[in-house]
């Protein structure tokens, strides 16, 4: 497979200060192998766009405790106490974005749409300094699209061309992130031959995928754990 690279090679495509779109919801659909490679590298001042920051010492939590992160943009960071402590100590910049707004902002980033108006968060601190507009007597705020330098996502399988399918709810933010970054790197459990997927099964077409990494975790009890 021409797009197959090692997790360590991923580091060639990430620069200090980059914005990373990282798939996952909790630890479901999270590219743990790629995150591990970044956590042991010398990369720094990264901004992560993700629903959350994993858990303490797990998933994106590893990037936090190893000092790789400057900022995080997402919806739900309180599941990781390290993130709360880092923010409280002024060590991490956090921008809270309602979950639906986050998904739509990334979708717009991939679709070439500069922004959109939404009623979500009107009248809250999140709406501070954002442009407001009234439609049909109701107030909306303008949310800008989100794009990244690199997207690191997780899929169940890729074929040798790079077409992707996902594992149930582990699909979450991964497909939209695959459209909204300059470089897209996917971690997969398995690579199969072209023609193994029907057209209806393919969620992310190969044209969005630049590189593929093999998952080094194993699934036990419904969760991925580090292989020994």
N, C-alpha and C positions, 0 to 999 in steps of 0.2 A: 504494500500500500504506500503510495508516494507521499501521502500526507502524514504518515506515522512518524512521530518524534518521541524522544524520551522526556520525562518530566523535567529533567535538568536543562534540556534544550529550550524549554519554554522561557527560561530566564533571559535568553537572547532577545526576546521580543517585548520585554517589560523594562521600562526606564524609570529611574527615580522620579517621583512626582506624578506618575501616570494615574489616570482614573480607570479602575477595573470594575467592570460589570461582572458580578459573581452570582451564579444561579444557586438556588436552594431555598428551602423554607424550613426553618429549624435546621436539622441536619439532613433532611430529605432532599435528594437531588443536588447535593453539594459536591463539587469536584475536589475531594479531599487529597488525592495524590498530588495534584498541581499545587494546592495550597501548602502542602508539606514542603514541596520544593522551594516555594517562595519564602517560607518561614525560616529556612536554613540558609538563605542567600544573604547577600549584602544590600538588597534592595531597601529603599527607605522613602519616606514621605508619600506613601501611596494613599489614594482616596478610594474607598470601596463603596460601590453602589450595590446594595443587597437588601433583602427583606430584613435580615437580622445579622448579628455577628456570631452565629453559632452558639456554642456553650463554652463554659470555662475550660480552656485547654483543648477544645475540639473545634474542628472546622475553622472558620474565620477567627475563632478565639485564639488560634495559634499565631496568626499574624499580629494580633493585638499584643499578646504577652511578649513577643519577640521584637517589638518596637518597630514594626514595618509600616504602621498606619499613622497617617496624619489626620485623616478624617473619614467619616462614615455617613452615607446618606441612605436612609431606609425607614422602615416602619416600626420595628419592634426590637429594641435593644436590651430591654430589662431582663431577658432570660439569661443574659451573660453578666454576672456581677462585676467581672473585670472591666467590662465596657462602662458600666455605671461609675465605678471608681475612677477610671481613667478620665472620664468626662468631668467628674466632680473635682479632680485634681488639675484640670486644665491641660491634660496630656492628649486629649482626643477631641477634635471638632465633630459635633454631631448635628446633622440636619434631619429632623423628623418629617416624613412625608407620608400622608395617609396611603394605605396599601393600594387602593384602587387608583389613586392618583399616580403612585409610583409605577404601576403596571402600564398605565396609559401614557405616561411621560416617556417611558422606554420604548413603547410601541411607536409613538410619534417620532422619536429619534431615529428609529429604523425606517420609518415611512417617509422621511423627508418633510415632516410637518413641524413647524417652528414652535408651536405651543397650542394650548387649548384652554377654554373657559370651563370652570366647574364650580358648583355650589359648595362642594366639600371644603370645609375649613373656613368658610366665610364667617367673620366675626371672632375668630380665634387669633392667638399669637402667630400661628402659621401664616396667616394672611397679611401680617404686618409688612408694609412697603410694597405689596404686590398690587398690580393694576386691577381695578375693579370696573365692571361694566354691567349695566342693567339690561336684561332681556325679559320681555313679557312681564315686567314689574318685579322681577327677582334679581338679586345681586349675585354676580359670579366673579371669581378671581381668575386671573391669567396664570397658568402654570406653563413653564417653559419645558420643552422636550429635553430628554436626557440621552446623552451619547457617551461612549467610553473610548479610551485608547485601545484597550484589550478587553474582550469578553472571555471569561473562563467558565465553561458550563459543563453539565453532566448529562449524559444520555445513556440509555441502556445498551443500544447497539448502533454501530455504524457499518455500512457496507464499504467495500473497498474504494468506492468513489467518494464517500463521505456523507451520504444520506443518513439521516438520523431518525431513530424511534426512541420513545421514552417509556419509563416504567410507571404507569398509573399517575398518582399525584406527585411523583418525583419530577414530573414534567414542569410544574409550577412556572417560575420566571424564565426558565432556560430558553424556550423558543423565541421569546421577544428579545432577549439579550443577544441572541445569535444574529439579529438583524441590525443591531445598534452600535457596533464597535468597528474600529478600523481593522482589527485583527481578531479572529474568533478561534479559540482553542477549545476543543471538546475532549472530555475524559469519558471513556466508554468501558463497559464490562467485556464487550465482545466485538470482534470484527468478522463480518460474514461476506459472502460473495455478492457481487452485483446481481440483482434479480431475486434475492432472497426476500425482499420486501415487495408487497404490492404497492402500487401508486397511492392507494388510500391509506396505507399505514405510515407513509413517510410524513413526518411533521416538519422537519427542517431539511430543505433541499441542500444538496452538496455545494451549491454555489455560494452558500453563506459560510462554509466551513473551510478554514485555512489549514489547520493542523489537528491531529488526533493523538491522544495520549492514552495508553492502557491503564486502567484502574489497578492499583496495587493493594486495594482493600478486599476483604472477603465478607460475604453476607452471612451473618449468624443471628438467628432469632429475629429476623426482619430488619436488622440494622447492619450497616457496614462497620467492620472493625479492622484495625490494622493487622495485616498478615505478618506472621512471624518468619 
